[in-house]
Amino acid sequence: MTDELDGVRDHYRATGLTERLRTVLAEFGPEHQLLTPQQLGTLDQFHTRGLAATAELAQLADITADMSVLDVGAGVGGPARFLAATYGCQVIGVDLSEPFVDAARYLTERTGQGERLSFQTANALELPFDDGRFDIVLLQHVAMNIFDRGRLYREIRRVLKSAGRFATFDVVLGGGQPHYPLPWARTPATSFLMTIDATREAIEPAGFRMLAWQDDTEAAKAWFAQMRASGPPPSPNLGVVMGPDFAELAANLGRNLMQGRLGILTAVFEAAPANS
């Protein structure tokens, strides 16, 4: 367990990230000038299809203003900021990477959203919250880094209220082993992919009933094709967060999707009563 966690932490170490963000965001104006979540959209949505995928997942989960939301594997906080700005809900984000959490807090300050948002460093397998705390748990492009899926989904169920909703948007294994490096793992040592069917078989026994289930691989392939046709992404982009080789990592993800080695799953589950 420790070796796996250390490997994932190393992948997302992002030394000096907040200072890099401060430098690149100067193009939007002085430090005291508030930014919008949309301005940060090319920088802080660390998953396939970016902001559009977060918006669609939130709609499927039926998020409303009175809900408390937990974003597991929140990265630098883009989805959490979007949810708070769009729905007016309270959001807590957790991530294993301390530099990511520091950056999420900085970017949230720059968007003036501190009243509805908070971030903390935490392990998804040991969430620091009471049972039944949240109405919604969001998981986007995170599970690929977690070996013990059963424990992950049981922990998500534990912190959800009865009839709360678990919304996931993740990469799944298709036909054949993927080419590395990839955005979540430069080698197979920290990549724990499961097929789409095996993912469902791991989630439901943790105490969930499926509400929505869709294979979004074709939409992801179309998005990658459009990105490739439009040339290098505008600045600032995820290269600031993940380093100069991020273009290679993203291109490999697109290549694996096109070859059918990987797929994209979108799903929403309801937390079943404990005695069901």
Phi and psi in degrees as a GROMACS rama.xvg file:
@    title "Ramachandran Plot"
@    xaxis  label "Phi"
@    yaxis  label "Psi"
@TYPE xy
-63.7907  -43.0669  THR-2
-61.9736  -41.6882  ASP-3
-63.2114  -46.1517  GLU-4
-63.1004  -42.3505  LEU-5
-62.2875  -38.9809  ASP-6
-64.5954  -41.6241  GLY-7
-67.076  -43.7782  VAL-8
-57.7844  -42.6338  ARG-9
-61.3946  -39.2529  ASP-10
-63.0409  -35.4722  HIS-11
-106.368  28.6483  TYR-12
-63.3079  -46.2403  ARG-13
51.0307  52.4725  ALA-14
-59.0195  134.118  THR-15
70.7226  20.3881  GLY-16
-61.1638  -47.0427  LEU-17
-60.8573  -39.4483  THR-18
-66.7319  -38.2681  GLU-19
-62.8582  -41.7512  ARG-20
-62.4392  -43.9417  LEU-21
-58.1345  -39.301  ARG-22
-67.7102  -49.4702  THR-23
-72.1905  -28.4643  VAL-24
-77.3448  -7.59096  LEU-25
-61.4209  -22.7566  ALA-26
-67.6228  -18.9768  GLU-27
-87.6478  -7.07605  PHE-28
132.069  -178.591  GLY-29
-65.8497  163.011  PRO-30
-58.1752  -32.7595  GLU-31
-80.453  -9.762  HIS-32
-79.9286  124.772  GLN-33
-70.1953  142.74  LEU-34
-106.069  158.793  LEU-35
-101.024  154.079  THR-36
-55.734  -32.3725  PRO-37
-66.4164  -36.3562  GLN-38
-63.2177  -28.9118  GLN-39
-93.7775  2.37176  LEU-40
-59.7995  -31.9398  GLY-41
-81.8165  -5.89437  THR-42
-111.001  -32.6487  LEU-43
-118.714  9.10749  ASP-44
-107.334  89.6496  GLN-45
-89.9042  62.6452  PHE-46
-165.172  162.298  HIS-47
-56.8209  137.427  THR-48
70.2468  3.86236  ARG-49
54.6247  -137.476  GLY-50
-61.1566  -33.5702  LEU-51
-61.7888  -38.791  ALA-52
-67.0835  -41.1146  ALA-53
-62.4887  -43.1141  THR-54
-63.2054  -42.659  ALA-55
-66.6872  -40.3851  GLU-56
-65.1057  -39.9674  LEU-57
-63.6399  -39.0809  ALA-58
-64.5794  -43.2214  GLN-59
-62.2146  -35.7225  LEU-60
-78.2143  -11.4313  ALA-61
59.2071  51.784  ASP-62
-73.3003  139.713  ILE-63
-130.489  168.897  THR-64
-63.209  -29.2305  ALA-65
-85.6601  6.69614  ASP-66
-92.839  152.917  MET-67
-103.881  130.03  SER-68
-121.489  137.443  VAL-69
-113.655  124.198  LEU-70
-102.878  107.065  ASP-71
-89.2448  126.434  VAL-72
73.6773  51.9339  GLY-73
-74.0886  -9.92458  ALA-74
60.8038  -132.817  GLY-75
-92.5647  12.7881  VAL-76
93.9997  8.33871  GLY-77
-58.3499  -53.3893  GLY-78
-59.1775  -41.2317  PRO-79
-61.4585  -42.9877  ALA-80
-65.6479  -39.6479  ARG-81
-61.9161  -45.6802  PHE-82
-62.0031  -45.4563  LEU-83
-63.6612  -40.8785  ALA-84
-71.4653  -36.6426  ALA-85
-81.9447  -41.027  THR-86
-109.701  -15.6851  TYR-87
74.7346  18.0395  GLY-88
-86.5798  165.217  CYS-89
-88.4251  131.844  GLN-90
-130.692  133.621  VAL-91
-114.253  131.668  ILE-92
-112.252  137.574  GLY-93
-124.721  146.809  VAL-94
-151.786  150.156  ASP-95
-72.7008  -25.4553  LEU-96
-89.9219  115.398  SER-97
-62.2025  -41.144  GLU-98
-60.2628  -36.3653  PRO-99
-64.4253  -42.4092  PHE-100
-63.9132  -43.1321  VAL-101
-60.2449  -42.9083  ASP-102
-66.1094  -39.0094  ALA-103
-61.1575  -42.1026  ALA-104
-64.5264  -41.5893  ARG-105
-63.1913  -47.7584  TYR-106
-66.2368  -33.2419  LEU-107
-67.2655  -38.7076  THR-108
-62.4449  -39.6655  GLU-109
-68.1614  -22.8831  ARG-110
-98.0236  -0.746964  THR-111
66.3545  34.0511  GLY-112
-110.738  16.8689  GLN-113
-58.5794  -25.526  GLY-114
-68.9101  -28.6389  GLU-115
-106.449  -3.69221  ARG-116
-131.79  144.172  LEU-117
-147.882  156.144  SER-118
-136.498  145.551  PHE-119
-149.976  154.007  GLN-120
-78.7307  127.059  THR-121
-161.245  155.558  ALA-122
-89.8903  129.414  ASN-123
-60.9859  -21.5236  ALA-124
-87.2488  -7.23755  LEU-125
-141.467  66.6448  GLU-126
-68.3041  132.011  LEU-127
-84.9733  51.2823  PRO-128
-136.11  154.682  PHE-129
-69.4135  159.725  ASP-130
-58.9007  141.86  ASP-131
64.2446  32.5567  GLY-132
-81.029  -34.8106  ARG-133
-115.635  151.773  PHE-134
-84.2519  -32.7979  ASP-135
-136.746  137.661  ILE-136
-121.596  129.154  VAL-137
-108.539  137.353  LEU-138
-139.205  108.971  LEU-139
-123.543  117.311  GLN-140
49.9863  53.3286  HIS-141
-125.47  -42.7116  VAL-142
-60.1312  -23.9976  ALA-143
-60.9566  -23.1637  MET-144
-91.7781  2.59472  ASN-145
-118.193  120.192  ILE-146
-73.7052  -45.487  PHE-147
-89.7256  81.2577  ASP-148
-65.9857  -39.6634  ARG-149
-57.3871  -45.1868  GLY-150
-64.9566  -39.7639  ARG-151
-57.706  -51.0903  LEU-152
-70.9826  -32.7047  TYR-153
-66.4568  -36.5866  ARG-154
-69.3089  -38.9848  GLU-155
-62.5422  -43.8645  ILE-156
-61.1379  -38.577  ARG-157
-60.3907  -41.3564  ARG-158
-86.2393  -4.98074  VAL-159
-88.5805  144.835  LEU-160
-67.9215  156.64  LYS-161
-59.0113  132.045  SER-162
72.4723  5.69483  ALA-163
-66.747  167.202  GLY-164
-120.281  139.235  ARG-165
-110.945  116.7  PHE-166
-112.714  123.351  ALA-167
-127.251  142.572  THR-168
-138.529  101.081  PHE-169
-140.611  163.253  ASP-170
-83.9486  136.11  VAL-171
-124.249  159.817  VAL-172
-79.9463  132.944  LEU-173
-101.901  -127.818  GLY-174
-99.9572  117.81  GLY-175
89.6162  162.624  GLY-176
-80.0961  143.544  GLN-177
-75.7676  159.655  PRO-178
-83.558  136.351  HIS-179
-110.571  161.512  TYR-180
-78.4597  159.67  PRO-181
-131.938  165.81  LEU-182
-57.7313  -28.5833  PRO-183
-101.546  -8.42362  TRP-184
-162.985  125.239  ALA-185
-81.9083  -17.3438  ARG-186
-139.873  166.539  THR-187
-65.4512  -11.1895  PRO-188
-61.7085  -28.1504  ALA-189
-119.347  24.2495  THR-190
-118.644  121.338  SER-191
-127.002  66.67  PHE-192
-75.9423  149.547  LEU-193
-130.264  155.039  MET-194
-68.8115  166.361  THR-195
-62.8437  -39.6416  ILE-196
-69.3783  -41.8746  ASP-197
-65.333  -31.8245  ALA-198
-63.8312  -46.5866  THR-199
-62.5596  -40.2536  ARG-200
-65.9377  -22.8541  GLU-201
-85.2577  -32.1487  ALA-202
-77.5306  -50.2596  ILE-203
-60.7145  -41.1318  GLU-204
-66.916  -13.7918  PRO-205
-75.9004  -4.76051  ALA-206
112.074  40.1321  GLY-207
-129.712  151.045  PHE-208
-117.5  132.325  ARG-209
-72.0012  133.241  MET-210
-108.907  -36.5881  LEU-211
-146.744  143.225  ALA-212
-152.879  117.877  TRP-213
-147.097  141.216  GLN-214
-87.4212  111.615  ASP-215
-102.779  23.2105  ASP-216
-62.1412  -43.3687  THR-217
-64.3977  -39.362  GLU-218
-63.7997  -39.2254  ALA-219
-66.5883  -40.448  ALA-220
-63.4255  -40.8335  LYS-221
-64.104  -38.5371  ALA-222
-64.3719  -44.5134  TRP-223
-64.7162  -39.2688  PHE-224
-62.5302  -41.3033  ALA-225
-65.3218  -41.7621  GLN-226
-62.4982  -42.1085  MET-227
-64.6976  -39.6888  ARG-228
-69.943  -28.7903  ALA-229
-86.8597  -3.38769  SER-230
86.0016  -168.488  GLY-231
-56.94  142.927  PRO-232
-67.2159  150.806  PRO-233
-65.6392  156.425  PRO-234
-91.3477  145.037  SER-235
-79.7623  151.848  PRO-236
-139.168  -173.669  ASN-237
-67.2697  -12.574  LEU-238
-61.5597  -29.0087  GLY-239
-63.6758  -36.5824  VAL-240
-80.7554  -46.5177  VAL-241
-103.206  -6.35694  MET-242
103.444  174.196  GLY-243
-67.1578  -17.1564  PRO-244
-90.935  9.29722  ASP-245
-63.5862  -33.7388  PHE-246
-59.1373  -39.7929  ALA-247
-66.4476  -42.0744  GLU-248
-61.4578  -45.6812  LEU-249
-67.0895  -40.5637  ALA-250
-62.5465  -36.7627  ALA-251
-67.4267  -36.6391  ASN-252
-61.7028  -46.1256  LEU-253
-60.3009  -42.2357  GLY-254
-61.1692  -43.9206  ARG-255
-65.4227  -37.9442  ASN-256
-64.7755  -45.2745  LEU-257
-62.2934  -32.8709  MET-258
-86.9704  -0.699011  GLN-259
77.7691  10.9198  GLY-260
-77.5607  -27.1706  ARG-261
-130.607  158.208  LEU-262
-138.16  174.846  GLY-263
-125.536  127.474  ILE-264
-112.305  133.511  LEU-265
-120.09  129.502  THR-266
-154.418  150.542  ALA-267
-129.015  134.196  VAL-268
-124.782  152.92  PHE-269
-104.179  136.562  GLU-270
-71.7729  115.829  ALA-271
-74.267  152.829  ALA-272
-56.2138  149.269  PRO-273
-58.7913  -28.5626  ALA-274
-97.413  8.32978  ASN-275
